[in-house]
Amino acid sequence: MRTAWLFFICAAATAAEWPQYRGVNGKGISDDKNLPVEFGPTKNVVWKTAVPRGHSSPILSGARIYMTAEDGGKILTIALDRKTGRELWRRDAPRPRKEEMNKTNSAASGSPASDGKNVYVFFGDFGLISYTADGAERWKLPMGPFNNINGHGSSPVIVGNKLILIVDQDTNAYILALNKDTGKEIWRTGRPETLRGYTTPAIWRPKNGPTELIAPGAFVTSAYDLETGKTLWWIRGMAWQLKGTPVIEGDIAYINSWEAGGDAETPPEVPSWKDSVAQFDTNKDGKISEDESPKNLKKRSFLEADLNRDLFLDEHEWTFMTSRRQAQNTAFAVKLGGRGDVTDTHVLWRYRKSLPNTASPLLYKGALFLVKDGGVVTSLNPENGTVFKQARLTGALEQYWASPVGGDGKIYMASQAGKVSVLSATPEWEVLKMNELDDDIFATPAIVDGMLYIRTRSALYCFKKQ
């Protein structure tokens, strides 16, 4: 009897999960209480474990913490003991290539996902791999090479028996569903309407109809039938190079899209392909080379528009370049459940000022919170998109790659410089404390069992109010 009781206690103690990027369905919310307001390298630390570099966020499942990393040219999956932070195992993934990557990115940016028994990881330099909780390889799926000059950032998610991954790139973008137990492909749906991106999908389960995967992308957000991969609906009119994950509450999704150049109230006019090829295609081969391109099209712009890297622009690439130049940054709310193009029928509101680059929105305690590079925090009314409050985080004015998370009436926002601001989770939010760690932060924190897990460039911390 005593053994059974102890088993119950241990099971209850590890029941809380943070099984994927930003927790359950990417919402970034925990029901935990008594979370710390003050913490740092020497304050309220339960444990600290040195880890190799990587931008992936820690996930927690069962008695394990999982993350990916890069060390000495190796791409790694690492498992730590949840209670002590002790490293339990690390496994090398094959690395047949080193793909092009933005200097702010990492070869280990996608966060793992777990179904409670196994862990799943994605590396742009290899593909997908599944391990048991004890580190035994279950299956692996080589993928790529990919055409994304910034590297990858999307994380896999698990829905039922399926492992889902968005693979957005400049050519041949798609969304993929695998059998999570075998690694075999169930379906693959092309996303020809979009380009490079770094988003992680969210899940909507309506009362009637199929479960939907909500997948933002450059210029368009699309929804897919979980069972078949069929495209159900889409929304136009957003930025390109999307990074954040959607937040779903009830039958409404909140999505942010920002990229440099998308803040203009009146997007610049771009000549049509017909007019452009007639004017600039001097050798009449039906394409425009860099030498033939307009003088106001800078070399970098030409290379970014050249999606297939053949040093020519064709009509397809010109169309996407036009879309990019005319794209508008926007955060918006969409009523779920439509079919086809719902741009004009299901968008409830749009907000276009002071938007995050990478950080996903946080819907918590009656407000939608956004954090923009430079430490600008905006709280919006989720019903109509009006501003409750907008102000800067004094002393934490850096870039924000990590997404905010919330619990116990508090919001945690981590800047690249390792400053973690704790805000009151109210529409008229206030800064309760600004904590400083000793290294950069790119990963999104996790909150489980009353503890706050924060990964810096060199370590994983576990904090608890003591």
C-alpha positions, 0 to 999 in steps of 0.5 A: 500500500505504501509503495502504491501511495509513493507511486501516486505522489511521484506520478502527481509530482511529474504530471505537469508538462511543457511538451513542445515549444512554448508549452501546450499548443504554443500558448505560453501559459502555466496554471502554476502558482507562487512563481518567483519575481526575483531571480538571478545567478545567485538568487532563487536558483534550484540548480544550474547546468552548463549546456552547449550553445543552441537557440531551442527552448527547453521542453519538459515531459515526464522526468526529463528536460529536452533541448537541442544544441550545437557543440564542436560541429556536432548537432545534439539532442540533450536530456537532463534530469528534471529534479536535479538538472543532471545531464542524463544523455546526449546524442549526435545527429548525422550532419551531412551538410552545414546549410547557410544561416543568418548569424543570429540563428543557430543550427539548433533552433527548433525546439523538441516535442514529446508525447510523454514517452518519446522525444522528436527533434528537427535539424535543418542540417539533417532532418527529423529524429525520434528517441526514447526517453532513455536516448535510444534512437527509434527512427530518423528521416533525412530531409533537405537540403533546404533553400532558406538563407537564414536557416531554420527555426520551426519546431515539430508538434505532436497531434494524436498519432501525427508529428507535424512540421512546417518546412517553409523555404524560398522554393518548394515550401510544404507542411508535413505529417508523419506517423510519430511511431514509424516516421513514415509520411502520412501526407505532405501539402505544398505551400506554393503561396509562401516563402521562407518562414520559421513558424510553428503551427497551432491546433484548433479542435472545433465542435464540428468538423476536422481538427485544423492546423493553423500555419502562418507563412509569408504573406498568408496564413493557411489552415489544414485538415489534420487527417488529410492535409487538405487546405481549408481556408487562408488569409492574405495581407501580412508580412513575410518571413513569419516567425511566431506561433499563433495563439488560439483561444476558443474559436479565435486565433491571434497572429503576429507578422512583422518584417523590415519594410512592412510599416509603410502606410502606402506600399510602394508600387512595383511595375508588372512583370509584363512591363518590366520584362519589356523594359529591362530584358535587353537580350530577350531571353524572358528573364532579367539578369542582375546586369539588366535589373533596374538601377534601384534594385540593389544587389542584396534585393536582387539576390533575395528576390532570386529564389532559386539562386540561378542569377536570373529573375523570372515571372514567378520570382518577380511576383513574390518580390512584388508581394514582399515590397507591398507586404504590410506588418500586422497583428490580427484576430481571425474567427476560425471555422471559415472555408476558402479565402476568408480575408474579407469575412473572418478577420476581426481586427488588425493592429499595425504599430510596434509589432514584434519581430520574432516573439509570439503574442501572449494572451493572458488575463484578458489582454494580448501582450506583444514585445517589440525589439527595443523593449516596447511592450503593448497590451491590446484588448483581444476583443477589438485590438485597441491599446490598453497600454504601450511603454518601454521596459526601462533597462531592458531595451535590447532585441527580443528573440524569446517569446513571453510566457505567463503564470501566477498573474505574472509575465516573463519577457527575456531580452537577448542581453539576458535581462528578464522583466517580470510584469503584472499580467493586467491590461495596464501592466507594470514592471514588478522586477527586472532580473539580470542573468549572466549571458545572452538569451534566445530561448523561450522560458518554460514554467512547470511545477512552480519552477521557471526554466531559462536557457541562456547561451551557456546554461539552463537555470531552474528558478523557484521562489524560496 
